[in-house]
Amino acid sequence: MTDKKADEAIGRAKEAAGALTDDKDLKNEGKADQASASVKDKVENAVDKVKDKLTGR
């Protein structure tokens, strides 16, 4: 499991735990973790595209 996949899974777990316990802060923290994972994925994809352009792939 990659770091971004782990972050996404942790975020989902936190969000679910927050929903079950009615803890809005924990739920929001889970959403933030998931958003962070999404950003990491998009940045990694952009870096790969730039590398491909520079190397001529």
mmCIF entry with sequence, helices, sheets and N, C-alpha, C, O atoms, coordinates in Angstrom:
data_MODEL
# 
_entry.id   MODEL 
# 
_entity.id                         1 
_entity.type                       polymer 
_entity.pdbx_number_of_molecules   1 
# 
_entity_poly.entity_id                      1 
_entity_poly.type                           'polypeptide(L)' 
_entity_poly.nstd_linkage                   no 
_entity_poly.nstd_monomer                   no 
_entity_poly.pdbx_seq_one_letter_code       MTDKKADEAIGRAKEAAGALTDDKDLKNEGKADQASASVKDKVENAVDKVKDKLTGR 
_entity_poly.pdbx_seq_one_letter_code_can   MTDKKADEAIGRAKEAAGALTDDKDLKNEGKADQASASVKDKVENAVDKVKDKLTGR 
_entity_poly.pdbx_strand_id                 A 
# 
loop_
_entity_poly_seq.entity_id 
_entity_poly_seq.num 
_entity_poly_seq.mon_id 
_entity_poly_seq.hetero 
1 1  MET n 
1 2  THR n 
1 3  ASP n 
1 4  LYS n 
1 5  LYS n 
1 6  ALA n 
1 7  ASP n 
1 8  GLU n 
1 9  ALA n 
1 10 ILE n 
1 11 GLY n 
1 12 ARG n 
1 13 ALA n 
1 14 LYS n 
1 15 GLU n 
1 16 ALA n 
1 17 ALA n 
1 18 GLY n 
1 19 ALA n 
1 20 LEU n 
1 21 THR n 
1 22 ASP n 
1 23 ASP n 
1 24 LYS n 
1 25 ASP n 
1 26 LEU n 
1 27 LYS n 
1 28 ASN n 
1 29 GLU n 
1 30 GLY n 
1 31 LYS n 
1 32 ALA n 
1 33 ASP n 
1 34 GLN n 
1 35 ALA n 
1 36 SER n 
1 37 ALA n 
1 38 SER n 
1 39 VAL n 
1 40 LYS n 
1 41 ASP n 
1 42 LYS n 
1 43 VAL n 
1 44 GLU n 
1 45 ASN n 
1 46 ALA n 
1 47 VAL n 
1 48 ASP n 
1 49 LYS n 
1 50 VAL n 
1 51 LYS n 
1 52 ASP n 
1 53 LYS n 
1 54 LEU n 
1 55 THR n 
1 56 GLY n 
1 57 ARG n 
# 
_struct_asym.id          A 
_struct_asym.entity_id   1 
# 
loop_
_struct_conf.conf_type_id 
_struct_conf.id 
_struct_conf.pdbx_PDB_helix_id 
_struct_conf.beg_label_comp_id 
_struct_conf.beg_label_asym_id 
_struct_conf.beg_label_seq_id 
_struct_conf.pdbx_beg_PDB_ins_code 
_struct_conf.end_label_comp_id 
_struct_conf.end_label_asym_id 
_struct_conf.end_label_seq_id 
_struct_conf.pdbx_end_PDB_ins_code 
_struct_conf.beg_auth_comp_id 
_struct_conf.beg_auth_asym_id 
_struct_conf.beg_auth_seq_id 
_struct_conf.end_auth_comp_id 
_struct_conf.end_auth_asym_id 
_struct_conf.end_auth_seq_id 
_struct_conf.pdbx_PDB_helix_class 
_struct_conf.details 
_struct_conf.pdbx_PDB_helix_length 
HELX_P HELX_P1 AA1 ASP A 3  ? THR A 21 ? ASP A 3  THR A 21 1 ? 19 
HELX_P HELX_P2 AA2 LYS A 24 ? THR A 55 ? LYS A 24 THR A 55 1 ? 32 
# 
_struct_conf_type.id          HELX_P 
_struct_conf_type.criteria    ? 
_struct_conf_type.reference   ? 
# 
loop_
_atom_site.group_PDB 
_atom_site.id 
_atom_site.type_symbol 
_atom_site.label_atom_id 
_atom_site.label_alt_id 
_atom_site.label_comp_id 
_atom_site.label_asym_id 
_atom_site.label_entity_id 
_atom_site.label_seq_id 
_atom_site.pdbx_PDB_ins_code 
_atom_site.Cartn_x 
_atom_site.Cartn_y 
_atom_site.Cartn_z 
_atom_site.occupancy 
_atom_site.B_iso_or_equiv 
_atom_site.pdbx_formal_charge 
_atom_site.auth_seq_id 
_atom_site.auth_comp_id 
_atom_site.auth_asym_id 
_atom_site.auth_atom_id 
_atom_site.pdbx_PDB_model_num 
ATOM 1   N N  . MET A 1 1  ? 0.853   -1.173 0.000   1.00 0.00 ? 1  MET A N  1 
ATOM 2   C CA . MET A 1 1  ? 0.000   0.000  0.000   1.00 0.00 ? 1  MET A CA 1 
ATOM 3   C C  . MET A 1 1  ? 0.900   1.237  0.000   1.00 0.00 ? 1  MET A C  1 
ATOM 4   O O  . MET A 1 1  ? 1.809   1.352  0.822   1.00 0.00 ? 1  MET A O  1 
ATOM 5   N N  . THR A 1 2  ? 0.643   2.146  -0.915  1.00 0.00 ? 2  THR A N  1 
ATOM 6   C CA . THR A 1 2  ? 1.443   3.360  -0.990  1.00 0.00 ? 2  THR A CA 1 
ATOM 7   C C  . THR A 1 2  ? 1.024   4.335  0.112   1.00 0.00 ? 2  THR A C  1 
ATOM 8   O O  . THR A 1 2  ? -0.020  4.163  0.740   1.00 0.00 ? 2  THR A O  1 
ATOM 9   N N  . ASP A 1 3  ? 1.832   5.336  0.332   1.00 0.00 ? 3  ASP A N  1 
ATOM 10  C CA . ASP A 1 3  ? 1.530   6.316  1.364   1.00 0.00 ? 3  ASP A CA 1 
ATOM 11  C C  . ASP A 1 3  ? 0.189   6.998  1.128   1.00 0.00 ? 3  ASP A C  1 
ATOM 12  O O  . ASP A 1 3  ? -0.582  7.197  2.067   1.00 0.00 ? 3  ASP A O  1 
ATOM 13  N N  . LYS A 1 4  ? -0.089  7.354  -0.111  1.00 0.00 ? 4  LYS A N  1 
ATOM 14  C CA . LYS A 1 4  ? -1.353  8.045  -0.372  1.00 0.00 ? 4  LYS A CA 1 
ATOM 15  C C  . LYS A 1 4  ? -2.543  7.114  -0.184  1.00 0.00 ? 4  LYS A C  1 
ATOM 16  O O  . LYS A 1 4  ? -3.617  7.557  0.222   1.00 0.00 ? 4  LYS A O  1 
ATOM 17  N N  . LYS A 1 5  ? -2.366  5.844  -0.470  1.00 0.00 ? 5  LYS A N  1 
ATOM 18  C CA . LYS A 1 5  ? -3.444  4.872  -0.232  1.00 0.00 ? 5  LYS A CA 1 
ATOM 19  C C  . LYS A 1 5  ? -3.658  4.697  1.272   1.00 0.00 ? 5  LYS A C  1 
ATOM 20  O O  . LYS A 1 5  ? -4.793  4.583  1.737   1.00 0.00 ? 5  LYS A O  1 
ATOM 21  N N  . ALA A 1 6  ? -2.564  4.677  2.022   1.00 0.00 ? 6  ALA A N  1 
ATOM 22  C CA . ALA A 1 6  ? -2.668  4.565  3.475   1.00 0.00 ? 6  ALA A CA 1 
ATOM 23  C C  . ALA A 1 6  ? -3.349  5.803  4.047   1.00 0.00 ? 6  ALA A C  1 
ATOM 24  O O  . ALA A 1 6  ? -4.207  5.688  4.921   1.00 0.00 ? 6  ALA A O  1 
ATOM 25  N N  . ASP A 1 7  ? -2.972  6.994  3.557   1.00 0.00 ? 7  ASP A N  1 
ATOM 26  C CA . ASP A 1 7  ? -3.595  8.228  4.025   1.00 0.00 ? 7  ASP A CA 1 
ATOM 27  C C  . ASP A 1 7  ? -5.097  8.226  3.738   1.00 0.00 ? 7  ASP A C  1 
ATOM 28  O O  . ASP A 1 7  ? -5.904  8.656  4.563   1.00 0.00 ? 7  ASP A O  1 
ATOM 29  N N  . GLU A 1 8  ? -5.445  7.741  2.573   1.00 0.00 ? 8  GLU A N  1 
ATOM 30  C CA . GLU A 1 8  ? -6.860  7.692  2.212   1.00 0.00 ? 8  GLU A CA 1 
ATOM 31  C C  . GLU A 1 8  ? -7.618  6.727  3.121   1.00 0.00 ? 8  GLU A C  1 
ATOM 32  O O  . GLU A 1 8  ? -8.717  7.041  3.579   1.00 0.00 ? 8  GLU A O  1 
ATOM 33  N N  . ALA A 1 9  ? -7.039  5.560  3.383   1.00 0.00 ? 9  ALA A N  1 
ATOM 34  C CA . ALA A 1 9  ? -7.686  4.573  4.248   1.00 0.00 ? 9  ALA A CA 1 
ATOM 35  C C  . ALA A 1 9  ? -7.815  5.092  5.679   1.00 0.00 ? 9  ALA A C  1 
ATOM 36  O O  . ALA A 1 9  ? -8.850  4.916  6.320   1.00 0.00 ? 9  ALA A O  1 
ATOM 37  N N  . ILE A 1 10 ? -6.767  5.726  6.166   1.00 0.00 ? 10 ILE A N  1 
ATOM 38  C CA . ILE A 1 10 ? -6.804  6.299  7.516   1.00 0.00 ? 10 ILE A CA 1 
ATOM 39  C C  . ILE A 1 10 ? -7.865  7.390  7.583   1.00 0.00 ? 10 ILE A C  1 
ATOM 40  O O  . ILE A 1 10 ? -8.609  7.484  8.559   1.00 0.00 ? 10 ILE A O  1 
ATOM 41  N N  . GLY A 1 11 ? -7.927  8.207  6.547   1.00 0.00 ? 11 GLY A N  1 
ATOM 42  C CA . GLY A 1 11 ? -8.929  9.267  6.500   1.00 0.00 ? 11 GLY A CA 1 
ATOM 43  C C  . GLY A 1 11 ? -10.342 8.719  6.517   1.00 0.00 ? 11 GLY A C  1 
ATOM 44  O O  . GLY A 1 11 ? -11.211 9.249  7.209   1.00 0.00 ? 11 GLY A O  1 
ATOM 45  N N  . ARG A 1 12 ? -10.572 7.667  5.763   1.00 0.00 ? 12 ARG A N  1 
ATOM 46  C CA . ARG A 1 12 ? -11.907 7.052  5.751   1.00 0.00 ? 12 ARG A CA 1 
ATOM 47  C C  . ARG A 1 12 ? -12.262 6.497  7.127   1.00 0.00 ? 12 ARG A C  1 
ATOM 48  O O  . ARG A 1 12 ? -13.394 6.638  7.591   1.00 0.00 ? 12 ARG A O  1 
ATOM 49  N N  . ALA A 1 13 ? -11.286 5.867  7.773   1.00 0.00 ? 13 ALA A N  1 
ATOM 50  C CA . ALA A 1 13 ? -11.523 5.309  9.104   1.00 0.00 ? 13 ALA A CA 1 
ATOM 51  C C  . ALA A 1 13 ? -11.833 6.419  10.112  1.00 0.00 ? 13 ALA A C  1 
ATOM 52  O O  . ALA A 1 13 ? -12.750 6.293  10.924  1.00 0.00 ? 13 ALA A O  1 
ATOM 53  N N  . LYS A 1 14 ? -11.065 7.498  10.051  1.00 0.00 ? 14 LYS A N  1 
ATOM 54  C CA . LYS A 1 14 ? -11.308 8.619  10.969  1.00 0.00 ? 14 LYS A CA 1 
ATOM 55  C C  . LYS A 1 14 ? -12.679 9.236  10.722  1.00 0.00 ? 14 LYS A C  1 
ATOM 56  O O  . LYS A 1 14 ? -13.408 9.552  11.662  1.00 0.00 ? 14 LYS A O  1 
ATOM 57  N N  . GLU A 1 15 ? -13.019 9.403  9.452   1.00 0.00 ? 15 GLU A N  1 
ATOM 58  C CA . GLU A 1 15 ? -14.319 9.992  9.130   1.00 0.00 ? 15 GLU A CA 1 
ATOM 59  C C  . GLU A 1 15 ? -15.448 9.103  9.649   1.00 0.00 ? 15 GLU A C  1 
ATOM 60  O O  . GLU A 1 15 ? -16.422 9.595  10.219  1.00 0.00 ? 15 GLU A O  1 
ATOM 61  N N  . ALA A 1 16 ? -15.313 7.797  9.451   1.00 0.00 ? 16 ALA A N  1 
ATOM 62  C CA . ALA A 1 16 ? -16.337 6.868  9.924   1.00 0.00 ? 16 ALA A CA 1 
ATOM 63  C C  . ALA A 1 16 ? -16.424 6.873  11.451  1.00 0.00 ? 16 ALA A C  1 
ATOM 64  O O  . ALA A 1 16 ? -17.517 6.876  12.018  1.00 0.00 ? 16 ALA A O  1 
ATOM 65  N N  . ALA A 1 17 ? -15.267 6.875  12.106  1.00 0.00 ? 17 ALA A N  1 
ATOM 66  C CA . ALA A 1 17 ? -15.257 6.904  13.570  1.00 0.00 ? 17 ALA A CA 1 
ATOM 67  C C  . ALA A 1 17 ? -15.891 8.195  14.081  1.00 0.00 ? 17 ALA A C  1 
ATOM 68  O O  . ALA A 1 17 ? -16.642 8.182  15.056  1.00 0.00 ? 17 ALA A O  1 
ATOM 69  N N  . GLY A 1 18 ? -15.588 9.293  13.429  1.00 0.00 ? 18 GLY A N  1 
ATOM 70  C CA . GLY A 1 18 ? -16.185 10.567 13.811  1.00 0.00 ? 18 GLY A CA 1 
ATOM 71  C C  . GLY A 1 18 ? -17.689 10.577 13.626  1.00 0.00 ? 18 GLY A C  1 
ATOM 72  O O  . GLY A 1 18 ? -18.416 11.146 14.440  1.00 0.00 ? 18 GLY A O  1 
ATOM 73  N N  . ALA A 1 19 ? -18.153 9.954  12.568  1.00 0.00 ? 19 ALA A N  1 
ATOM 74  C CA . ALA A 1 19 ? -19.587 9.883  12.306  1.00 0.00 ? 19 ALA A CA 1 
ATOM 75  C C  . ALA A 1 19 ? -20.279 9.008  13.359  1.00 0.00 ? 19 ALA A C  1 
ATOM 76  O O  . ALA A 1 19 ? -21.370 9.332  13.828  1.00 0.00 ? 19 ALA A O  1 
ATOM 77  N N  . LEU A 1 20 ? -19.634 7.903  13.719  1.00 0.00 ? 20 LEU A N  1 
ATOM 78  C CA . LEU A 1 20 ? -20.226 6.996  14.706  1.00 0.00 ? 20 LEU A CA 1 
ATOM 79  C C  . LEU A 1 20 ? -20.274 7.607  16.102  1.00 0.00 ? 20 LEU A C  1 
ATOM 80  O O  . LEU A 1 20 ? -21.225 7.382  16.851  1.00 0.00 ? 20 LEU A O  1 
ATOM 81  N N  . THR A 1 21 ? -19.257 8.371  16.442  1.00 0.00 ? 21 THR A N  1 
ATOM 82  C CA . THR A 1 21 ? -19.173 8.944  17.786  1.00 0.00 ? 21 THR A CA 1 
ATOM 83  C C  . THR A 1 21 ? -19.698 10.374 17.849  1.00 0.00 ? 21 THR A C  1 
ATOM 84  O O  . THR A 1 21 ? -19.680 11.003 18.907  1.00 0.00 ? 21 THR A O  1 
ATOM 85  N N  . ASP A 1 22 ? -20.161 10.878 16.723  1.00 0.00 ? 22 ASP A N  1 
ATOM 86  C CA . ASP A 1 22 ? -20.656 12.251 16.611  1.00 0.00 ? 22 ASP A CA 1 
ATOM 87  C C  . ASP A 1 22 ? -19.569 13.264 16.980  1.00 0.00 ? 22 ASP A C  1 
ATOM 88  O O  . ASP A 1 22 ? -19.835 14.293 17.601  1.00 0.00 ? 22 ASP A O  1 
ATOM 89  N N  . ASP A 1 23 ? -18.339 12.939 16.580  1.00 0.00 ? 23 ASP A N  1 
ATOM 90  C CA . ASP A 1 23 ? -17.187 13.813 16.813  1.00 0.00 ? 23 ASP A CA 1 
ATOM 91  C C  . ASP A 1 23 ? -16.885 14.535 15.500  1.00 0.00 ? 23 ASP A C  1 
ATOM 92  O O  . ASP A 1 23 ? -16.252 13.977 14.604  1.00 0.00 ? 23 ASP A O  1 
ATOM 93  N N  . LYS A 1 24 ? -17.340 15.764 15.401  1.00 0.00 ? 24 LYS A N  1 
ATOM 94  C CA . LYS A 1 24 ? -17.203 16.530 14.153  1.00 0.00 ? 24 LYS A CA 1 
ATOM 95  C C  . LYS A 1 24 ? -15.738 16.799 13.810  1.00 0.00 ? 24 LYS A C  1 
ATOM 96  O O  . LYS A 1 24 ? -15.357 16.789 12.639  1.00 0.00 ? 24 LYS A O  1 
ATOM 97  N N  . ASP A 1 25 ? -14.916 17.041 14.842  1.00 0.00 ? 25 ASP A N  1 
ATOM 98  C CA . ASP A 1 25 ? -13.496 17.303 14.594  1.00 0.00 ? 25 ASP A CA 1 
ATOM 99  C C  . ASP A 1 25 ? -12.809 16.089 13.973  1.00 0.00 ? 25 ASP A C  1 
ATOM 100 O O  . ASP A 1 25 ? -12.044 16.230 13.019  1.00 0.00 ? 25 ASP A O  1 
ATOM 101 N N  . LEU A 1 26 ? -13.077 14.903 14.504  1.00 0.00 ? 26 LEU A N  1 
ATOM 102 C CA . LEU A 1 26 ? -12.476 13.680 13.973  1.00 0.00 ? 26 LEU A CA 1 
ATOM 103 C C  . LEU A 1 26 ? -12.976 13.413 12.551  1.00 0.00 ? 26 LEU A C  1 
ATOM 104 O O  . LEU A 1 26 ? -12.210 12.998 11.682  1.00 0.00 ? 26 LEU A O  1 
ATOM 105 N N  . LYS A 1 27 ? -14.247 13.652 12.330  1.00 0.00 ? 27 LYS A N  1 
ATOM 106 C CA . LYS A 1 27 ? -14.826 13.458 10.995  1.00 0.00 ? 27 LYS A CA 1 
ATOM 107 C C  . LYS A 1 27 ? -14.158 14.396 9.991   1.00 0.00 ? 27 LYS A C  1 
ATOM 108 O O  . LYS A 1 27 ? -13.813 13.982 8.884   1.00 0.00 ? 27 LYS A O  1 
ATOM 109 N N  . ASN A 1 28 ? -13.978 15.656 10.378  1.00 0.00 ? 28 ASN A N  1 
ATOM 110 C CA . ASN A 1 28 ? -13.335 16.628 9.495   1.00 0.00 ? 28 ASN A CA 1 
ATOM 111 C C  . ASN A 1 28 ? -11.859 16.294 9.274   1.00 0.00 ? 28 ASN A C  1 
ATOM 112 O O  . ASN A 1 28 ? -11.331 16.485 8.179   1.00 0.00 ? 28 ASN A O  1 
ATOM 113 N N  . GLU A 1 29 ? -11.207 15.800 10.311  1.00 0.00 ? 29 GLU A N  1 
ATOM 114 C CA . GLU A 1 29 ? -9.807  15.388 10.164  1.00 0.00 ? 29 GLU A CA 1 
ATOM 115 C C  . GLU A 1 29 ? -9.698  14.247 9.150   1.00 0.00 ? 29 GLU A C  1 
ATOM 116 O O  . GLU A 1 29 ? -8.764  14.209 8.350   1.00 0.00 ? 29 GLU A O  1 
ATOM 117 N N  . GLY A 1 30 ? -10.640 13.333 9.188   1.00 0.00 ? 30 GLY A N  1 
ATOM 118 C CA . GLY A 1 30 ? -10.668 12.242 8.222   1.00 0.00 ? 30 GLY A CA 1 
ATOM 119 C C  . GLY A 1 30 ? -10.849 12.743 6.802   1.00 0.00 ? 30 GLY A C  1 
ATOM 120 O O  . GLY A 1 30 ? -10.202 12.253 5.876   1.00 0.00 ? 30 GLY A O  1 
ATOM 121 N N  . LYS A 1 31 ? -11.724 13.713 6.632   1.00 0.00 ? 31 LYS A N  1 
ATOM 122 C CA . LYS A 1 31 ? -11.937 14.296 5.306   1.00 0.00 ? 31 LYS A CA 1 
ATOM 123 C C  . LYS A 1 31 ? -10.671 14.997 4.827   1.00 0.00 ? 31 LYS A C  1 
ATOM 124 O O  . LYS A 1 31 ? -10.320 14.926 3.649   1.00 0.00 ? 31 LYS A O  1 
ATOM 125 N N  . ALA A 1 32 ? -9.990  15.670 5.743   1.00 0.00 ? 32 ALA A N  1 
ATOM 126 C CA . ALA A 1 32 ? -8.748  16.356 5.381   1.00 0.00 ? 32 ALA A CA 1 
ATOM 127 C C  . ALA A 1 32 ? -7.672  15.356 4.971   1.00 0.00 ? 32 ALA A C  1 
ATOM 128 O O  . ALA A 1 32 ? -6.929  15.603 4.021   1.00 0.00 ? 32 ALA A O  1 
ATOM 129 N N  . ASP A 1 33 ? -7.579  14.235 5.674   1.00 0.00 ? 33 ASP A N  1 
ATOM 130 C CA . ASP A 1 33 ? -6.614  13.192 5.316   1.00 0.00 ? 33 ASP A CA 1 
ATOM 131 C C  . ASP A 1 33 ? -6.894  12.653 3.915   1.00 0.00 ? 33 ASP A C  1 
ATOM 132 O O  . ASP A 1 33 ? -5.968  12.412 3.140   1.00 0.00 ? 33 ASP A O  1 
ATOM 133 N N  . GLN A 1 34 ? -8.160  12.466 3.599   1.00 0.00 ? 34 GLN A N  1 
ATOM 134 C CA . GLN A 1 34 ? -8.524  11.974 2.275   1.00 0.00 ? 34 GLN A CA 1 
ATOM 135 C C  . GLN A 1 34 ? -8.187  13.003 1.200   1.00 0.00 ? 34 GLN A C  1 
ATOM 136 O O  . GLN A 1 34 ? -7.715  12.644 0.122   1.00 0.00 ? 34 GLN A O  1 
ATOM 137 N N  . ALA A 1 35 ? -8.426  14.261 1.488   1.00 0.00 ? 35 ALA A N  1 
ATOM 138 C CA . ALA A 1 35 ? -8.105  15.320 0.535   1.00 0.00 ? 35 ALA A CA 1 
ATOM 139 C C  . ALA A 1 35 ? -6.594  15.382 0.315   1.00 0.00 ? 35 ALA A C  1 
ATOM 140 O O  . ALA A 1 35 ? -6.133  15.586 -0.808  1.00 0.00 ? 35 ALA A O  1 
ATOM 141 N N  . SER A 1 36 ? -5.838  15.209 1.377   1.00 0.00 ? 36 SER A N  1 
ATOM 142 C CA . SER A 1 36 ? -4.378  15.213 1.284   1.00 0.00 ? 36 SER A CA 1 
ATOM 143 C C  . SER A 1 36 ? -3.902  14.083 0.376   1.00 0.00 ? 36 SER A C  1 
ATOM 144 O O  . SER A 1 36 ? -2.999  14.272 -0.439  1.00 0.00 ? 36 SER A O  1 
ATOM 145 N N  . ALA A 1 37 ? -4.507  12.919 0.520   1.00 0.00 ? 37 ALA A N  1 
ATOM 146 C CA . ALA A 1 37 ? -4.141  11.782 -0.323  1.00 0.00 ? 37 ALA A CA 1 
ATOM 147 C C  . ALA A 1 37 ? -4.442  12.084 -1.789  1.00 0.00 ? 37 ALA A C  1 
ATOM 148 O O  . ALA A 1 37 ? -3.672  11.721 -2.678  1.00 0.00 ? 37 ALA A O  1 
ATOM 149 N N  . SER A 1 38 ? -5.559  12.746 -2.027  1.00 0.00 ? 38 SER A N  1 
ATOM 150 C CA . SER A 1 38 ? -5.938  13.097 -3.391  1.00 0.00 ? 38 SER A CA 1 
ATOM 151 C C  . SER A 1 38 ? -4.946  14.091 -3.998  1.00 0.00 ? 38 SER A C  1 
ATOM 152 O O  . SER A 1 38 ? -4.574  13.971 -5.165  1.00 0.00 ? 38 SER A O  1 
ATOM 153 N N  . VAL A 1 39 ? -4.529  15.056 -3.213  1.00 0.00 ? 39 VAL A N  1 
ATOM 154 C CA . VAL A 1 39 ? -3.552  16.047 -3.688  1.00 0.00 ? 39 VAL A CA 1 
ATOM 155 C C  . VAL A 1 39 ? -2.223  15.368 -3.998  1.00 0.00 ? 39 VAL A C  1 
ATOM 156 O O  . VAL A 1 39 ? -1.595  15.658 -5.017  1.00 0.00 ? 39 VAL A O  1 
ATOM 157 N N  . LYS A 1 40 ? -1.798  14.467 -3.120  1.00 0.00 ? 40 LYS A N  1 
ATOM 158 C CA . LYS A 1 40 ? -0.544  13.737 -3.344  1.00 0.00 ? 40 LYS A CA 1 
ATOM 159 C C  . LYS A 1 40 ? -0.603  12.980 -4.666  1.00 0.00 ? 40 LYS A C  1 
ATOM 160 O O  . LYS A 1 40 ? 0.365   12.967 -5.427  1.00 0.00 ? 40 LYS A O  1 
ATOM 161 N N  . ASP A 1 41 ? -1.734  12.356 -4.930  1.00 0.00 ? 41 ASP A N  1 
ATOM 162 C CA . ASP A 1 41 ? -1.908  11.591 -6.164  1.00 0.00 ? 41 ASP A CA 1 
ATOM 163 C C  . ASP A 1 41 ? -1.824  12.504 -7.385  1.00 0.00 ? 41 ASP A C  1 
ATOM 164 O O  . ASP A 1 41 ? -1.173  12.162 -8.372  1.00 0.00 ? 41 ASP A O  1 
ATOM 165 N N  . LYS A 1 42 ? -2.474  13.653 -7.323  1.00 0.00 ? 42 LYS A N  1 
ATOM 166 C CA . LYS A 1 42 ? -2.469  14.580 -8.456  1.00 0.00 ? 42 LYS A CA 1 
ATOM 167 C C  . LYS A 1 42 ? -1.085  15.172 -8.694  1.00 0.00 ? 42 LYS A C  1 
ATOM 168 O O  . LYS A 1 42 ? -0.665  15.335 -9.840  1.00 0.00 ? 42 LYS A O  1 
ATOM 169 N N  . VAL A 1 43 ? -0.380  15.493 -7.619  1.00 0.00 ? 43 VAL A N  1 
ATOM 170 C CA . VAL A 1 43 ? 0.974   16.035 -7.758  1.00 0.00 ? 43 VAL A CA 1 
ATOM 171 C C  . VAL A 1 43 ? 1.893   14.976 -8.360  1.00 0.00 ? 43 VAL A C  1 
ATOM 172 O O  . VAL A 1 43 ? 2.697   15.275 -9.243  1.00 0.00 ? 43 VAL A O  1 
ATOM 173 N N  . GLU A 1 44 ? 1.774   13.751 -7.886  1.00 0.00 ? 44 GLU A N  1 
ATOM 174 C CA . GLU A 1 44 ? 2.601   12.672 -8.422  1.00 0.00 ? 44 GLU A CA 1 
ATOM 175 C C  . GLU A 1 44 ? 2.339   12.473 -9.914  1.00 0.00 ? 44 GLU A C  1 
ATOM 176 O O  . GLU A 1 44 ? 3.274   12.259 -10.685 1.00 0.00 ? 44 GLU A O  1 
ATOM 177 N N  . ASN A 1 45 ? 1.089   12.542 -10.317 1.00 0.00 ? 45 ASN A N  1 
ATOM 178 C CA . ASN A 1 45 ? 0.744   12.402 -11.738 1.00 0.00 ? 45 ASN A CA 1 
ATOM 179 C C  . ASN A 1 45 ? 1.327   13.549 -12.560 1.00 0.00 ? 45 ASN A C  1 
ATOM 180 O O  . ASN A 1 45 ? 1.825   13.332 -13.665 1.00 0.00 ? 45 ASN A O  1 
ATOM 181 N N  . ALA A 1 46 ? 1.267   14.757 -12.031 1.00 0.00 ? 46 ALA A N  1 
ATOM 182 C CA . ALA A 1 46 ? 1.819   15.910 -12.741 1.00 0.00 ? 46 ALA A CA 1 
ATOM 183 C C  . ALA A 1 46 ? 3.331   15.778 -12.887 1.00 0.00 ? 46 ALA A C  1 
ATOM 184 O O  . ALA A 1 46 ? 3.879   16.081 -13.947 1.00 0.00 ? 46 ALA A O  1 
ATOM 185 N N  . VAL A 1 47 ? 4.001   15.334 -11.844 1.00 0.00 ? 47 VAL A N  1 
ATOM 186 C CA . VAL A 1 47 ? 5.451   15.143 -11.889 1.00 0.00 ? 47 VAL A CA 1 
ATOM 187 C C  . VAL A 1 47 ? 5.804   14.093 -12.942 1.00 0.00 ? 47 VAL A C  1 
ATOM 188 O O  . VAL A 1 47 ? 6.756   14.261 -13.705 1.00 0.00 ? 47 VAL A O  1 
ATOM 189 N N  . ASP A 1 48 ? 5.038   13.026 -12.973 1.00 0.00 ? 48 ASP A N  1 
ATOM 190 C CA . ASP A 1 48 ? 5.286   11.982 -13.971 1.00 0.00 ? 48 ASP A CA 1 
ATOM 191 C C  . ASP A 1 48 ? 5.129   12.524 -15.390 1.00 0.00 ? 48 ASP A C  1 
ATOM 192 O O  . ASP A 1 48 ? 5.923   12.194 -16.271 1.00 0.00 ? 48 ASP A O  1 
ATOM 193 N N  . LYS A 1 49 ? 4.122   13.345 -15.613 1.00 0.00 ? 49 LYS A N  1 
ATOM 194 C CA . LYS A 1 49 ? 3.904   13.918 -16.945 1.00 0.00 ? 49 LYS A CA 1 
ATOM 195 C C  . LYS A 1 49 ? 5.059   14.824 -17.351 1.00 0.00 ? 49 LYS A C  1 
ATOM 196 O O  . LYS A 1 49 ? 5.496   14.798 -18.501 1.00 0.00 ? 49 LYS A O  1 
ATOM 197 N N  . VAL A 1 50 ? 5.551   15.621 -16.414 1.00 0.00 ? 50 VAL A N  1 
ATOM 198 C CA . VAL A 1 50 ? 6.677   16.508 -16.703 1.00 0.00 ? 50 VAL A CA 1 
ATOM 199 C C  . VAL A 1 50 ? 7.913   15.687 -17.017 1.00 0.00 ? 50 VAL A C  1 
ATOM 200 O O  . VAL A 1 50 ? 8.634   15.989 -17.967 1.00 0.00 ? 50 VAL A O  1 
ATOM 201 N N  . LYS A 1 51 ? 8.163   14.663 -16.237 1.00 0.00 ? 51 LYS A N  1 
ATOM 202 C CA . LYS A 1 51 ? 9.324   13.786 -16.478 1.00 0.00 ? 51 LYS A CA 1 
ATOM 203 C C  . LYS A 1 51 ? 9.221   13.143 -17.855 1.00 0.00 ? 51 LYS A C  1 
ATOM 204 O O  . LYS A 1 51 ? 10.214  13.061 -18.577 1.00 0.00 ? 51 LYS A O  1 
ATOM 205 N N  . ASP A 1 52 ? 8.030   12.689 -18.222 1.00 0.00 ? 52 ASP A N  1 
ATOM 206 C CA . ASP A 1 52 ? 7.841   12.083 -19.530 1.00 0.00 ? 52 ASP A CA 1 
ATOM 207 C C  . ASP A 1 52 ? 8.118   13.079 -20.653 1.00 0.00 ? 52 ASP A C  1 
ATOM 208 O O  . ASP A 1 52 ? 8.720   12.717 -21.663 1.00 0.00 ? 52 ASP A O  1 
ATOM 209 N N  . LYS A 1 53 ? 7.689   14.318 -20.491 1.00 0.00 ? 53 LYS A N  1 
ATOM 210 C CA . LYS A 1 53 ? 7.932   15.342 -21.503 1.00 0.00 ? 53 LYS A CA 1 
ATOM 211 C C  . LYS A 1 53 ? 9.428   15.646 -21.619 1.00 0.00 ? 53 LYS A C  1 
ATOM 212 O O  . LYS A 1 53 ? 9.951   15.809 -22.721 1.00 0.00 ? 53 LYS A O  1 
ATOM 213 N N  . LEU A 1 54 ? 10.103  15.721 -20.485 1.00 0.00 ? 54 LEU A N  1 
ATOM 214 C CA . LEU A 1 54 ? 11.523  16.044 -20.502 1.00 0.00 ? 54 LEU A CA 1 
ATOM 215 C C  . LEU A 1 54 ? 12.394  14.918 -21.064 1.00 0.00 ? 54 LEU A C  1 
ATOM 216 O O  . LEU A 1 54 ? 13.433  15.168 -21.676 1.00 0.00 ? 54 LEU A O  1 
ATOM 217 N N  . THR A 1 55 ? 11.958  13.688 -20.848 1.00 0.00 ? 55 THR A N  1 
ATOM 218 C CA . THR A 1 55 ? 12.732  12.545 -21.335 1.00 0.00 ? 55 THR A CA 1 
ATOM 219 C C  . THR A 1 55 ? 12.284  12.086 -22.718 1.00 0.00 ? 55 THR A C  1 
ATOM 220 O O  . THR A 1 55 ? 12.918  11.223 -23.325 1.00 0.00 ? 55 THR A O  1 
ATOM 221 N N  . GLY A 1 56 ? 11.188  12.664 -23.216 1.00 0.00 ? 56 GLY A N  1 
ATOM 222 C CA . GLY A 1 56 ? 10.726  12.321 -24.564 1.00 0.00 ? 56 GLY A CA 1 
ATOM 223 C C  . GLY A 1 56 ? 9.981   11.011 -24.648 1.00 0.00 ? 56 GLY A C  1 
ATOM 224 O O  . GLY A 1 56 ? 9.957   10.375 -25.702 1.00 0.00 ? 56 GLY A O  1 
ATOM 225 N N  . ARG A 1 57 ? 9.386   10.608 -23.577 1.00 0.00 ? 57 ARG A N  1 
ATOM 226 C CA . ARG A 1 57 ? 8.618   9.333  -23.593 1.00 0.00 ? 57 ARG A CA 1 
ATOM 227 C C  . ARG A 1 57 ? 7.239   9.546  -24.113 1.00 0.00 ? 57 ARG A C  1 
ATOM 228 O O  . ARG A 1 57 ? 6.458   8.599  -24.199 1.00 0.00 ? 57 ARG A O  1 
# 
